[in-house]
Amino acid sequence: MLSAVGAATERIKLISAVTVLSSDDPVRVYQRFATIDRITGGRAEVSLGRGSFIESYPLFGYDLSDYEKLFEEKVDLFVKLRSEGKVSWQGETRVA
């Protein structure tokens, strides 16, 4: 949706209400927003969060006891992707 709006406009900023990073893959989130940003000439912004519902954790195979660690590691990886592009990553919850 953001890509379509961005392609049809020239000046508005495109911002996600919130992207629930705790149960999403930071590499895929980065790729989606990098694509939107490219299409729109740098007008895309991402708002990362944890979400208000915990039901998605078991659906994606995550343990709720890793709540803090999952979010912190995923944010760290997302930040590295934004600043460095290609990265090697080793964490407790993901290897990439």
C-alpha positions in Angstrom: 0.0 0.0 0.0 2.8 2.4 0.9 4.5 1.7 -2.4 1.3 2.5 -4.4 0.7 5.7 -2.5 4.4 6.7 -2.9 4.4 6.0 -6.6 1.3 8.2 -7.0 2.6 11.2 -5.0 5.7 13.3 -4.9 6.0 15.0 -1.5 4.2 13.1 1.3 6.2 11.1 3.8 5.3 7.4 4.0 5.4 6.0 7.5 4.2 2.7 8.9 1.9 3.1 11.9 4.0 0.4 13.5 5.9 -2.6 12.2 5.8 -5.3 14.8 9.5 -6.4 14.7 9.2 -8.9 17.6 7.5 -11.4 15.4 8.8 -10.3 12.0 12.1 -10.9 10.3 14.3 -7.7 10.4 15.9 -8.5 7.1 12.5 -8.7 5.3 11.3 -5.6 7.1 14.5 -3.8 5.9 14.0 -5.1 2.4 10.4 -3.9 2.2 11.2 -0.4 3.5 14.3 -0.1 1.4 12.2 -0.9 -1.7 9.5 1.6 -0.7 12.2 4.2 0.0 13.8 3.7 -3.4 10.4 3.9 -5.2 9.5 7.1 -3.4 12.9 8.8 -3.6 13.7 8.6 0.1 10.3 9.4 1.6 9.7 6.1 3.5 10.1 5.9 7.2 9.7 2.8 9.4 8.3 2.8 12.9 9.4 -0.3 14.8 7.6 -1.7 17.8 6.7 -4.8 19.8 3.0 -4.8 19.3 0.3 -5.1 21.9 -0.6 -8.7 21.4 1.5 -11.7 22.3 -0.5 -14.3 20.4 1.9 -14.2 17.4 4.9 -15.4 19.3 4.0 -19.1 19.4 2.7 -18.9 15.8 6.2 -18.0 14.7 7.9 -20.4 17.0 9.1 -17.8 19.5 9.2 -18.3 23.3 7.5 -15.5 25.2 10.2 -15.7 27.8 12.6 -14.3 25.0 10.4 -11.2 24.6 13.1 -8.6 25.5 15.9 -10.5 23.8 14.0 -11.0 20.6 13.2 -7.3 20.2 16.6 -6.0 21.2 18.4 -8.4 18.8 16.1 -7.7 15.9 16.4 -3.9 16.4 20.2 -4.3 16.5 20.2 -6.2 13.3 17.8 -3.7 11.6 20.0 -0.8 12.6 23.1 -2.6 11.2 21.3 -3.3 7.9 20.4 0.4 7.7 23.9 1.7 8.4 26.1 -1.0 6.8 23.9 -2.7 4.1 25.5 -6.1 3.9 26.2 -7.6 7.3 27.3 -10.8 9.0 25.2 -11.5 12.1 25.4 -13.8 15.0 22.9 -13.6 17.8 21.1 -15.8 20.3 17.8 -15.8 18.4 19.0 -15.7 14.8 22.0 -16.4 12.7 22.3 -14.6 9.3 
